Structures are given as structure tokens and as C-alpha cells.
Amino acid sequence: MTPPPHRLLQALDRFNAAHPWDHNAHYHPWILRRLPGRFGSALDVGSGTGDLVRLLATRADEVRGIDSDPEITSRARLLTPETTAASFTVADAPTGLPAGPHDVITCVATLHHLPFAETLAAFRRHLAPGGTLVVVGLYRPQTATDHLLGATAVPLNAAAGWLKNRGRSATPPVSMSARTRPADMPFADIVRQARTLLPGARLRRRLFWRYTLTWRHP
């Protein structure tokens, strides 16, 4: 007989699948609050279907989104009105970053797909003096604090899915069609390497299995 805890987890998985919501888009308003009211050039790395690029374009003179997936990049172009000051390119990070310098660089749920130190160093090189880097990333739970925060997020995740979908079953939003993979770096290693490469960087664990990193280029 299947143990009750296992049956409970299966039921929770089915509930979450029926009431999906985008954890990354949840942090888009938070990202915008970290940025100036107006800025020149912005770069979004791992732009997916372009939701964040379109938001950045309401404040920027020009936004470039790059993603390694040609299919999702084509979808981003189709979803973006022609009048939007944004463009999308199929490119690999960190080697294919547009030269810049950029006043803003954002990277959401993408850094764990890339060589961590090499990518942060490339962001530093491509960021204009006084520019802002904002990362929303994933980390591998390791400590008691990590697991406690993850456990706290479980019921909140289900509640958010229920509320956002108004209690009805739904299909996942198009933004959730990007390829995924689990993170392999624990938060402590992320903090140590980030603060070495980006002195003064601010990092914090967040709900829904995410962390944030913000840095202002001197």
C-alpha cells in the first residue's frame, strides 16, 4: 500500500499541475522596482517568450533579449508588437552577449544553465558604469534554512495557483514553455562567488525556490 505522505505529494502535484502559474513572472514587478524610472539600453539574458523584455521596453530606449532556444525566440517575436523598442536574438550566453555597454542587465531563471563565474564576469564587462544587474536565480537546497523556506513555499504555491486561476483548472501560460533543469549550486557557493566577482552584490533567498542578486556597477 502506498504510504499516505506519498499519496499526499501525488495529490499536491496534480493540484499544482491543474492550477499552474509562472514563478518567474511573479518577480517581474520586484525587478522593475530595482531599476531607474528611465534608462537607455537594457539586455535580458534568457529572454524566453519576452515578457520581461516587453516590461523593460516601457522604460528603456532599447531592449535586447537573447535566448539559446530558436523556437521560443520566434514565439517572443510574434508576441511583441512591432512598435515595441525591443529585439530578440538567438545567442548563447555568456559568449554571445551583445557588446553594450548596457544600463540594465537582467537574468531570470537562466544563470543555473550557464557557467556561473564566467557569466557573472561577462555581465560585469557588459554593464555600463552606474548600471544595474538584477538576477533571479535557482539554487540547490542544502541547509536547514533552505529546506524550511522550501517547505513554507509549498502551501503558498498551491494557494497562489488557486487564486491566480480563480479556482479553475488551466493550461500553463506560454511563458512556462521554456526548457528547465534543476539547479546544482547551493546558495552559500552562489553568495561566495558572486561577492568575489561583484563586490557589494546583494543576495537573498526568496520564496518559491528562488534567490535574488542585485549589483550596481561602480
Secondary structure, DSSP 8 states (H G I E B T S, - for coil): ---HHHHHHHHHHHHHHHS---HHHHTHHHHHHTS-SSEEEEEEES-TTSHHHHHHTTTEEEEEEEES-HHHHHHHHHHS-TTSSEEEEE--TTTT-----EEEEEEES-GGGS-HHHHHHHHHHHEEEEEEEEEEE--B--SHHHHHHHHHHHHHHHHHHHHHTTTS-----GGGGS------SBHHHHHHHHHHHSTT-EEEEETTTEEEEEEE--
